[in-house]
Amino acid sequence: MKSKYSHILTLMGALLAFVPIVAVDYLLDSYVRVREKISTQEYVSGVSSQIEIGVNDAISSLRRILAESPSLCTPTFVANVQRELESSLNMKQVLVENSDGVQYCDAFGRTVAFSPLSESLPIPGHTETITLVQFGDLAMPALKITQTFGQTRRVSAFVPLMGQTADGLAQGLASAAMMRVLLTNGTPILTVGDANAFDRRASSAEFIYAQGFAGELPLKVEYAIPFVMARATYADLDMAFTAIACIMSAIVLLLSLGYVRRSRVPAFDLERAIARGEIKPYYQPVINLRTGELMGCEVLCRWEKKNGQVVPPGAFIDYAEVTGLAIPMTLSLMQQVKFDLSDLSQMMPDLKISINLFEGHFRDDSIVEDVQAIFGNSPINFRQLVFEITERHPLANSAVANSVIAGLHALGTKLAMDDAGTGHSNLAYLGTLGIDIIKIDRIFVDMVKPGTTQVPVLDGLIAMAKDLDCEIVAEGVETEEQALYLRARGVIQAQGYIFAPALKIGAFRELATALHATAAPRSRIESIVASAA
């Protein structure tokens, strides 16, 4: 089964490794679209602003001329017109005419040559009108800004649409780009580039397009560029992205392969299993080596799948810790423990129930509230609860961890150091945590072989626990020699296969009831203890 999952994880890792390479084109295309859209919009805004500034400058000049001239075509009027033309960068001519187009005067005393290219359009918010005209020999179309004066006369200022020629504008465009200016009624004024390209925007070819209006003027500016042409200008960036993607792919592939080699976690849905109540508590007895009495139990967990398969904790505990699922899993186990052991805890008031906590529980002091909420109104007394901390993942000496430990002690529970001797802790570390019970790991108990008279490491751990005034529980006791060795050195509590494995609640109830009954026949446990006496 594990081999199957490893193959799946390897395949998934390989596929994920190539995602960066495959994603390069998509990411770069997205970047080009965003970047070029911004550029085209900035270009359109620049052209629109240039047209707006030129027209507004002409309107202001025209208004100053009329405000400072009591009548038209007088020397004062002509002087005012010439002064404004000299100070303006855009305005080319000022003309006075009647409604029939008869010219009365201009700035230079000559006939003004122009031909209308559009009808007169109102400028929103202004009294002036605007007309597209061909002015003199200018290649660039011009705008005629007209203000009425009295009943019959009109005063007009002429402004080129742009300060550049069409050829100059074309040189400033990107390759294959196109720009056009038109009246809002659809009348084209100026087109630079491929005039038919705007019509092809509705086809399957993709274009980057932007448009803008020249303020309140009835003028619109459009810009378009084929996407493929814009994309071609990013060839260097494409190569850089591809190189980075290849490096990322190599890293992902190496990490995936490393994870598969290290991982023992099957591909399963642990979160759903917790919600369905498939994580079940199993109870391993803790036995008094002197009397054979049941002193308590350690709550272990098994994953009982609906198909009958039982998954051992070693296959998912590490995964639960890494993903944070250990916290809801522990809460679920505590709820089941309360239901399973309430009657036994009343029948055996000295029964100790050990529940494992994980390092993540000591980074959030809500675990204290959870313990109080679950066991506060239950037959299980707080003093019957023992919470085990593993030494394999030492706690950070933080304010939150200290608060959790203090909170659990305040409820009346005890704390046990599990896997003692296997981590990096020392006497000072254990002393600061306020440990009540030290559980000696099975790897040290396994050092006791037939005929063994001394195990210095094990003896040192026992002596350390006594110096700390802690209770001692030996784990993994599997032989009679180990039980005798531990008892001879003052270790009273032990658990292991010589007594019983982790049991389902039904079997554990039967064992607990049998050991508690005063008339119960002597068990194998009692025989071992008696032989050690």
VEXDREN-2710 file (C-alpha; in Angstrom, 1 decimal):
% VEXDREN-2710
k/r/px/py/pz
1/MET/0.0/0.0/0.0
2/LYS/2.8/2.4/0.9
3/SER/4.6/1.6/-2.3
4/LYS/1.5/2.5/-4.2
5/TYR/1.1/5.8/-2.5
6/SER/4.8/6.5/-3.0
7/HIS/4.4/6.0/-6.7
8/ILE/1.5/8.4/-6.7
9/LEU/3.4/11.0/-4.8
10/THR/6.4/10.6/-7.1
11/LEU/4.1/11.1/-10.2
12/MET/2.5/14.2/-8.6
13/GLY/5.8/15.6/-7.7
14/ALA/7.1/15.1/-11.3
15/LEU/4.0/16.8/-12.7
16/LEU/4.3/19.7/-10.2
17/ALA/8.0/20.1/-11.1
18/PHE/7.1/21.0/-14.7
19/VAL/4.3/23.4/-13.7
20/PRO/6.7/26.4/-13.6
21/ILE/8.0/25.7/-17.2
22/VAL/4.5/25.3/-18.5
23/ALA/3.3/28.4/-16.7
24/VAL/6.0/30.6/-18.2
25/ASP/4.1/31.5/-21.3
26/TYR/0.9/32.0/-19.4
27/LEU/2.5/34.3/-16.8
28/LEU/4.5/36.2/-19.4
29/ASP/1.4/36.7/-21.6
30/SER/-0.5/38.0/-18.6
31/TYR/2.4/40.3/-17.7
32/VAL/2.6/41.6/-21.3
33/ARG/-1.2/42.2/-21.4
34/VAL/-1.1/44.2/-18.1
35/ARG/2.1/46.1/-18.9
36/GLU/1.1/47.0/-22.5
37/LYS/-2.4/47.9/-21.5
38/ILE/-0.9/50.4/-19.1
39/SER/1.5/51.7/-21.8
40/THR/-1.2/52.1/-24.4
41/GLN/-3.5/53.8/-21.9
42/GLU/-0.7/56.2/-21.0
43/TYR/-0.1/57.0/-24.7
44/VAL/-3.8/57.6/-25.3
45/SER/-3.9/59.9/-22.2
46/GLY/-0.9/61.8/-23.4
47/VAL/-2.4/62.4/-26.9
48/SER/-5.8/63.3/-25.4
49/SER/-4.2/65.7/-23.0
50/GLN/-2.2/67.4/-25.7
51/ILE/-5.3/68.0/-27.8
52/GLU/-7.3/69.2/-24.7
53/ILE/-4.6/71.6/-23.7
54/GLY/-4.3/73.1/-27.2
55/VAL/-8.1/73.6/-27.5
56/ASN/-8.4/75.0/-23.9
57/ASP/-5.6/77.4/-24.6
58/ALA/-7.4/78.6/-27.7
59/ILE/-10.7/79.1/-25.9
60/SER/-8.9/81.1/-23.1
61/SER/-7.1/83.3/-25.7
62/LEU/-10.4/83.8/-27.6
63/ARG/-12.2/84.9/-24.5
64/ARG/-9.4/87.3/-23.5
65/ILE/-9.5/88.9/-26.9
66/LEU/-13.3/89.5/-26.8
67/ALA/-13.2/90.7/-23.2
68/GLU/-10.5/93.3/-24.0
69/SER/-11.9/94.4/-27.4
70/PRO/-15.0/96.7/-27.2
71/SER/-15.6/96.1/-30.9
72/LEU/-14.4/93.8/-33.7
73/CYS/-11.9/94.5/-36.4
74/THR/-10.6/97.7/-34.8
75/PRO/-6.9/98.4/-34.3
76/THR/-7.3/97.4/-30.6
77/PHE/-8.9/94.1/-31.6
78/VAL/-6.2/93.3/-34.1
79/ALA/-3.5/94.2/-31.5
80/ASN/-5.1/92.0/-29.0
81/VAL/-5.3/89.1/-31.5
82/GLN/-1.6/89.4/-32.4
83/ARG/-0.6/89.5/-28.8
84/GLU/-2.4/86.3/-28.1
85/LEU/-1.0/84.6/-31.2
86/GLU/2.5/85.5/-30.1
87/SER/2.1/84.1/-26.6
88/SER/0.3/80.9/-27.8
89/LEU/2.1/77.8/-28.8
90/ASN/-0.9/76.3/-30.6
91/MET/-3.2/79.0/-32.0
92/LYS/-2.4/79.9/-35.6
93/GLN/-5.1/82.4/-36.7
94/VAL/-8.1/84.3/-35.5
95/LEU/-10.9/85.2/-37.9
96/VAL/-14.1/87.3/-37.8
97/GLU/-16.9/86.4/-40.2
98/ASN/-20.6/86.5/-40.4
99/SER/-23.1/83.5/-40.3
100/ASP/-22.8/83.2/-44.1
101/GLY/-19.0/82.8/-44.0
102/VAL/-18.2/86.3/-45.2
103/GLN/-14.8/87.2/-43.7
104/TYR/-14.4/90.7/-42.1
105/CYS/-10.9/90.6/-40.7
106/ASP/-8.2/88.4/-39.3
107/ALA/-4.9/88.8/-37.5
108/PHE/-2.8/89.4/-40.6
109/GLY/-5.1/91.2/-42.9
110/ARG/-5.5/88.5/-45.5
111/THR/-8.0/86.0/-46.6
112/VAL/-8.0/82.9/-44.3
113/ALA/-8.1/79.7/-46.4
114/PHE/-9.8/76.8/-44.7
115/SER/-12.4/74.1/-45.6
116/PRO/-14.8/72.4/-43.1
117/LEU/-14.4/68.7/-42.7
118/SER/-17.3/68.3/-40.3
119/GLU/-20.3/70.0/-38.9
120/SER/-20.0/72.3/-35.9
121/LEU/-20.3/70.5/-32.6
122/PRO/-21.1/72.0/-29.2
123/ILE/-18.5/71.7/-26.4
124/PRO/-20.2/70.6/-23.2
125/GLY/-20.1/73.3/-20.5
126/HIS/-18.9/76.0/-23.0
127/THR/-20.5/78.5/-25.2
128/GLU/-18.0/77.8/-28.0
129/THR/-18.4/75.3/-30.8
130/ILE/-15.8/73.2/-32.5
131/THR/-15.4/72.3/-36.2
132/LEU/-12.9/70.0/-37.9
133/VAL/-11.3/71.9/-40.8
134/GLN/-8.4/71.7/-43.3
135/PHE/-6.4/74.9/-42.5
136/GLY/-4.3/76.4/-45.3
137/ASP/-1.5/74.1/-46.4
138/LEU/-1.1/72.4/-43.0
139/ALA/-0.9/68.6/-43.4
140/MET/-2.4/68.1/-39.9
141/PRO/-6.1/68.7/-39.6
142/ALA/-7.1/71.8/-37.5
143/LEU/-9.8/72.6/-35.1
144/LYS/-11.9/75.8/-35.5
145/ILE/-13.0/77.1/-32.1
146/THR/-15.9/79.6/-32.7
147/GLN/-17.6/82.0/-30.4
148/THR/-20.7/84.1/-31.5
149/PHE/-20.5/87.9/-31.1
150/GLY/-23.8/89.8/-31.3
151/GLN/-26.5/88.5/-33.6
152/THR/-24.5/87.9/-36.8
153/ARG/-20.9/87.8/-36.2
154/ARG/-18.6/84.9/-35.2
155/VAL/-15.0/85.0/-34.0
156/SER/-13.0/81.8/-34.5
157/ALA/-9.5/80.6/-33.5
158/PHE/-7.7/77.9/-35.5
159/VAL/-5.6/75.3/-33.7
160/PRO/-3.8/72.3/-35.3
161/LEU/-5.1/69.0/-33.9
162/MET/-1.5/68.0/-32.8
163/GLY/1.8/69.8/-32.6
164/GLN/3.5/67.1/-34.6
165/THR/3.2/65.8/-38.1
166/ALA/1.6/62.5/-38.9
167/ASP/5.1/61.1/-39.8
168/GLY/6.5/62.3/-36.5
169/LEU/3.6/60.6/-34.6
170/ALA/4.2/57.4/-36.6
171/GLN/7.9/57.3/-35.5
172/GLY/6.8/57.4/-31.9
173/LEU/4.5/54.4/-32.2
174/ALA/5.5/50.8/-31.5
175/SER/5.9/48.5/-34.4
176/ALA/2.6/47.6/-36.0
177/ALA/0.7/49.9/-33.6
178/MET/-2.0/52.3/-34.8
179/MET/-3.6/55.4/-33.5
180/ARG/-6.5/57.5/-34.6
181/VAL/-8.4/60.6/-33.5
182/LEU/-12.1/60.9/-34.3
183/LEU/-15.1/63.0/-33.3
184/THR/-17.5/61.4/-30.9
185/ASN/-20.0/61.2/-33.7
186/GLY/-17.6/58.8/-35.5
187/THR/-16.1/61.2/-38.0
188/PRO/-12.4/60.3/-38.4
189/ILE/-9.9/63.1/-38.0
190/LEU/-6.4/61.5/-38.0
191/THR/-5.2/58.0/-38.5
192/VAL/-1.5/56.9/-38.0
193/GLY/-0.6/53.4/-38.9
194/ASP/-2.8/50.7/-40.5
195/ALA/-6.2/52.3/-41.0
196/ASN/-7.9/48.9/-41.4
197/ALA/-6.4/47.5/-38.2
198/PHE/-9.1/48.9/-36.0
199/ASP/-11.7/47.1/-38.1
200/ARG/-9.9/43.8/-37.7
201/ARG/-10.1/44.0/-33.9
202/ALA/-13.3/42.1/-34.1
203/SER/-11.6/39.1/-35.8
204/SER/-9.8/36.2/-34.0
205/ALA/-6.6/38.2/-33.9
206/GLU/-5.9/39.5/-30.4
207/PHE/-5.2/43.2/-29.9
208/ILE/-4.3/45.4/-27.0
209/TYR/-6.6/48.3/-27.2
210/ALA/-7.1/51.6/-25.3
211/GLN/-9.2/54.7/-25.8
212/GLY/-9.7/58.0/-24.1
213/PHE/-11.5/61.3/-24.5
214/ALA/-10.0/64.8/-24.7
215/GLY/-11.7/66.1/-21.5
216/GLU/-15.1/67.7/-22.3
217/LEU/-14.3/68.0/-26.0
218/PRO/-16.2/65.8/-28.5
219/LEU/-13.0/64.1/-29.4
220/LYS/-11.9/60.5/-28.9
221/VAL/-8.4/58.9/-29.2
222/GLU/-7.9/55.2/-29.9
223/TYR/-4.8/53.1/-29.9
224/ALA/-4.3/49.4/-30.8
225/ILE/-1.4/47.0/-31.2
226/PRO/-1.5/43.3/-32.2
227/PHE/-0.7/41.2/-29.1
228/VAL/1.8/39.1/-31.0
229/MET/3.8/42.2/-31.9
230/ALA/3.8/43.5/-28.3
231/ARG/4.8/40.0/-27.0
232/ALA/7.7/39.9/-29.4
233/THR/9.4/42.8/-27.7
234/TYR/9.7/40.8/-24.5
235/ALA/12.0/38.1/-25.9
236/ASP/14.8/38.8/-23.3
237/LEU/12.3/38.6/-20.5
238/ASP/10.9/35.4/-21.9
239/MET/14.4/33.8/-21.8
240/ALA/15.0/35.0/-18.2
241/PHE/11.6/33.7/-17.1
242/THR/12.3/30.3/-18.7
243/ALA/15.7/30.0/-17.0
244/ILE/14.1/30.8/-13.6
245/ALA/11.3/28.3/-14.3
246/CYS/13.8/25.6/-15.1
247/ILE/15.6/26.2/-11.8
248/MET/12.3/26.2/-9.9
249/SER/11.3/23.0/-11.6
250/ALA/14.5/21.3/-10.6
251/ILE/14.1/22.5/-7.0
252/VAL/10.5/21.3/-6.8
253/LEU/11.4/17.9/-8.3
254/LEU/14.3/17.4/-5.8
255/LEU/12.0/18.4/-2.9
256/SER/9.3/16.1/-4.1
257/LEU/11.6/13.2/-4.4
258/GLY/13.1/13.9/-1.0
259/TYR/9.7/14.1/0.6
260/VAL/8.6/10.8/-1.0
261/ARG/11.7/9.1/0.4
262/ARG/11.2/10.5/3.9
263/SER/7.4/10.3/4.0
264/ARG/5.6/7.4/5.5
265/VAL/2.2/9.1/5.3
266/PRO/-0.4/7.5/3.1
267/ALA/-2.5/9.7/0.8
268/PHE/-5.6/10.0/2.9
269/ASP/-8.1/12.5/4.1
270/LEU/-7.3/12.7/7.8
271/GLU/-9.5/15.8/8.4
272/ARG/-12.5/13.9/7.1
273/ALA/-11.6/10.9/9.2
274/ILE/-11.6/13.1/12.4
275/ALA/-15.0/14.6/11.5
276/ARG/-16.4/11.1/10.9
277/GLY/-15.1/9.8/14.3
278/GLU/-12.8/7.3/12.7
279/ILE/-9.9/8.2/15.0
280/LYS/-10.6/5.9/18.0
281/PRO/-9.0/5.8/21.4
282/TYR/-7.2/2.7/22.5
283/TYR/-6.2/2.2/26.1
284/GLN/-2.9/0.6/27.2
285/PRO/-2.9/-0.4/30.9
286/VAL/-0.3/1.0/33.4
287/ILE/0.4/-1.7/36.0
288/ASN/1.8/-1.6/39.5
289/LEU/4.9/-3.8/39.5
290/ARG/4.5/-4.6/43.2
291/THR/0.8/-5.4/43.5
292/GLY/-0.3/-6.1/40.0
293/GLU/-3.1/-3.5/40.4
294/LEU/-4.2/-1.3/37.5
295/MET/-2.9/2.2/38.1
296/GLY/-4.1/3.9/34.9
297/CYS/-3.8/3.9/31.2
298/GLU/-2.3/5.8/28.3
299/VAL/-4.8/6.9/25.6
300/LEU/-3.4/5.9/22.2
301/CYS/-5.2/6.4/18.9
302/ARG/-5.9/4.2/15.9
303/TRP/-7.6/5.1/12.6
304/GLU/-10.4/2.6/12.1
305/LYS/-11.5/3.0/8.4
306/LYS/-15.0/2.0/7.3
307/ASN/-13.5/-0.8/5.3
308/GLY/-12.2/-2.4/8.5
309/GLN/-8.6/-1.4/8.0
310/VAL/-6.9/-0.2/11.2
311/VAL/-4.1/2.4/10.5
312/PRO/-1.5/2.6/13.3
313/PRO/-0.6/6.1/14.7
314/GLY/2.9/6.1/13.3
315/ALA/1.4/6.4/9.8
316/PHE/-0.4/9.7/10.5
317/ILE/0.7/11.4/13.7
318/ASP/3.5/13.3/12.1
319/TYR/1.2/14.4/9.3
320/ALA/-1.4/15.5/11.9
321/GLU/1.2/17.6/13.7
322/VAL/2.5/19.2/10.5
323/THR/-0.9/20.1/9.2
324/GLY/-2.3/21.3/12.6
325/LEU/-4.9/18.5/12.6
326/ALA/-3.4/17.1/15.8
327/ILE/-5.4/19.7/17.8
328/PRO/-9.0/18.8/16.6
329/MET/-7.9/15.1/16.7
330/THR/-7.0/15.4/20.4
331/LEU/-10.3/17.2/21.2
332/SER/-12.2/14.3/19.5
333/LEU/-10.2/11.7/21.5
334/MET/-10.9/13.6/24.8
335/GLN/-14.6/13.6/24.1
336/GLN/-14.5/9.8/23.5
337/VAL/-12.4/9.2/26.6
338/LYS/-15.0/11.1/28.7
339/PHE/-17.7/8.8/27.3
340/ASP/-15.6/5.6/27.6
341/LEU/-14.1/6.0/31.1
342/SER/-16.6/7.9/33.1
343/ASP/-17.9/4.8/34.9
344/LEU/-14.5/3.3/35.5
345/SER/-13.1/6.6/36.9
346/GLN/-15.9/6.5/39.5
347/MET/-15.3/2.9/40.4
348/MET/-11.5/3.5/40.6
349/PRO/-10.9/7.0/41.9
350/ASP/-7.1/6.6/41.7
351/LEU/-7.2/5.6/38.1
352/LYS/-4.8/7.9/36.0
353/ILE/-5.8/8.6/32.4
354/SER/-2.8/9.8/30.3
355/ILE/-3.5/11.8/27.1
356/ASN/-0.9/12.9/24.7
357/LEU/-0.5/16.6/23.8
358/PHE/1.5/17.9/20.9
359/GLU/3.9/20.8/20.6
360/GLY/1.2/22.8/18.8
361/HIS/-1.1/22.7/21.9
362/PHE/1.5/24.8/23.7
363/ARG/1.4/27.6/21.2
364/ASP/-2.3/28.3/21.9
365/ASP/-3.6/28.4/25.5
366/SER/-7.1/27.5/24.4
367/ILE/-6.3/23.8/25.2
368/VAL/-6.8/24.7/28.9
369/GLU/-10.3/25.9/28.2
370/ASP/-11.0/22.8/26.1
371/VAL/-9.9/20.5/28.9
372/GLN/-12.1/22.4/31.3
373/ALA/-15.1/22.4/29.0
374/ILE/-14.8/18.6/28.2
375/PHE/-14.1/17.2/31.7
376/GLY/-15.4/20.0/33.9
377/ASN/-18.9/18.5/34.4
378/SER/-17.9/14.9/33.8
379/PRO/-17.4/12.0/36.4
380/ILE/-13.7/12.1/35.5
381/ASN/-11.9/14.3/38.0
382/PHE/-9.2/16.6/36.9
383/ARG/-6.7/15.0/39.3
384/GLN/-7.2/11.7/37.4
385/LEU/-5.9/13.3/34.2
386/VAL/-2.3/13.2/33.0
387/PHE/-1.2/15.1/29.9
388/GLU/2.0/13.8/28.3
389/ILE/4.5/16.0/26.5
390/THR/6.9/14.3/24.1
391/GLU/10.6/15.2/24.6
392/ARG/11.3/14.5/20.9
393/HIS/9.9/18.0/20.1
394/PRO/10.9/20.2/23.0
395/LEU/8.7/23.1/23.9
396/ALA/9.9/26.6/23.3
397/ASN/10.2/28.4/26.7
398/SER/7.6/30.9/25.7
399/ALA/5.1/32.8/27.7
400/VAL/2.3/30.9/26.0
401/ALA/3.8/27.5/26.8
402/ASN/4.3/28.4/30.4
403/SER/0.8/29.7/30.6
404/VAL/-0.6/26.4/29.2
405/ILE/1.4/24.4/31.7
406/ALA/0.4/26.6/34.6
407/GLY/-3.3/26.4/33.5
408/LEU/-3.3/22.6/33.4
409/HIS/-1.6/22.5/36.8
410/ALA/-4.2/24.9/38.1
411/LEU/-7.0/22.6/37.1
412/GLY/-5.4/19.8/39.1
413/THR/-4.0/17.7/36.3
414/LYS/-0.5/16.3/36.1
415/LEU/2.1/16.6/33.4
416/ALA/4.3/13.8/32.1
417/MET/7.4/13.9/30.0
418/ASP/7.1/11.2/27.4
419/ASP/10.0/9.6/25.6
420/ALA/12.4/10.8/28.3
421/GLY/16.0/10.5/27.3
422/THR/15.4/10.6/23.6
423/GLY/15.5/14.4/23.0
424/HIS/17.8/17.2/23.8
425/SER/16.5/18.2/27.3
426/ASN/18.4/18.2/30.5
427/LEU/17.6/18.4/34.2
428/ALA/17.3/22.2/34.1
429/TYR/14.9/22.0/31.2
430/LEU/12.7/19.4/32.8
431/GLY/12.7/21.4/36.1
432/THR/11.5/24.6/34.5
433/LEU/8.5/22.8/32.9
434/GLY/7.1/21.5/36.2
435/ILE/7.0/17.9/35.2
436/ASP/5.2/15.5/37.6
437/ILE/5.9/12.2/35.8
438/ILE/8.8/11.0/33.7
439/LYS/8.1/8.2/31.2
440/ILE/11.2/6.2/30.3
441/ASP/11.3/5.3/26.6
442/ARG/11.3/1.7/25.5
443/ILE/14.7/2.0/23.8
444/PHE/16.2/2.1/27.3
445/VAL/14.0/-0.7/28.7
446/ASP/15.1/-2.8/25.7
447/MET/18.7/-2.6/27.0
448/VAL/17.7/-5.1/29.8
449/LYS/18.5/-8.5/28.5
450/PRO/18.5/-11.9/30.2
451/GLY/21.4/-11.9/32.7
452/THR/21.8/-8.1/32.6
453/THR/22.8/-6.8/36.0
454/GLN/23.4/-3.1/35.2
455/VAL/22.3/-0.7/32.5
456/PRO/24.0/2.7/33.2
457/VAL/21.9/4.8/30.9
458/LEU/18.6/3.4/32.3
459/ASP/19.9/3.6/35.9
460/GLY/20.9/7.3/35.2
461/LEU/17.4/8.1/34.0
462/ILE/15.8/6.5/37.0
463/ALA/18.2/8.4/39.3
464/MET/17.4/11.7/37.4
465/ALA/13.7/11.2/37.9
466/LYS/14.1/10.5/41.6
467/ASP/16.3/13.7/42.0
468/LEU/13.5/15.7/40.4
469/ASP/11.0/14.0/42.8
470/CYS/9.0/12.8/39.8
471/GLU/7.0/9.6/39.4
472/ILE/8.4/7.1/37.0
473/VAL/6.5/5.1/34.3
474/ALA/8.5/2.6/32.2
475/GLU/7.3/2.1/28.7
476/GLY/7.7/-0.9/26.4
477/VAL/8.1/-3.6/29.1
478/GLU/8.0/-6.9/27.2
479/THR/9.9/-9.5/29.2
480/GLU/9.9/-10.7/32.8
481/GLU/13.5/-9.8/33.2
482/GLN/12.7/-6.2/32.4
483/ALA/9.9/-6.1/34.9
484/LEU/12.1/-7.5/37.6
485/TYR/15.0/-5.2/36.8
486/LEU/12.8/-2.1/37.0
487/ARG/11.0/-3.2/40.2
488/ALA/14.4/-3.8/41.9
489/ARG/15.4/-0.2/41.2
490/GLY/12.2/1.3/42.6
491/VAL/10.2/1.7/39.4
492/ILE/6.6/0.9/40.3
493/GLN/4.6/1.8/37.2
494/ALA/5.0/0.1/33.9
495/GLN/3.3/-0.5/30.6
496/GLY/4.0/-2.9/27.7
497/TYR/3.1/-6.0/25.8
498/ILE/4.0/-8.3/28.8
499/PHE/0.9/-6.9/30.5
500/ALA/-1.4/-5.9/27.5
501/PRO/-1.2/-4.0/24.2
502/ALA/-3.4/-1.0/23.6
503/LEU/-6.9/-2.3/24.0
504/LYS/-10.3/-1.2/22.6
505/ILE/-12.6/0.1/25.3
506/GLY/-14.5/-3.2/25.7
507/ALA/-11.4/-5.2/26.4
508/PHE/-10.0/-2.6/28.6
509/ARG/-13.2/-2.5/30.7
510/GLU/-13.0/-6.2/31.2
511/LEU/-9.3/-6.1/32.2
512/ALA/-9.9/-3.1/34.6
513/THR/-13.0/-4.8/36.2
514/ALA/-11.1/-8.1/36.6
515/LEU/-8.1/-6.5/38.3
516/HIS/-10.3/-4.4/40.5
517/ALA/-12.4/-7.2/41.8
518/THR/-11.1/-8.5/45.1
519/ALA/-12.1/-12.0/44.4
520/ALA/-10.6/-12.1/40.9
521/PRO/-8.3/-15.0/40.2
522/ARG/-4.5/-14.3/40.1
523/SER/-3.6/-13.0/36.6
524/ARG/-0.3/-13.4/34.8
525/ILE/0.6/-9.9/35.9
526/GLU/0.1/-10.8/39.5
527/SER/2.2/-13.9/38.9
528/ILE/5.1/-11.9/37.6
529/VAL/4.9/-9.5/40.5
530/ALA/4.7/-12.4/43.0
531/SER/7.8/-14.0/41.5
532/ALA/9.7/-10.8/41.9
533/ALA/8.9/-10.6/45.6
END
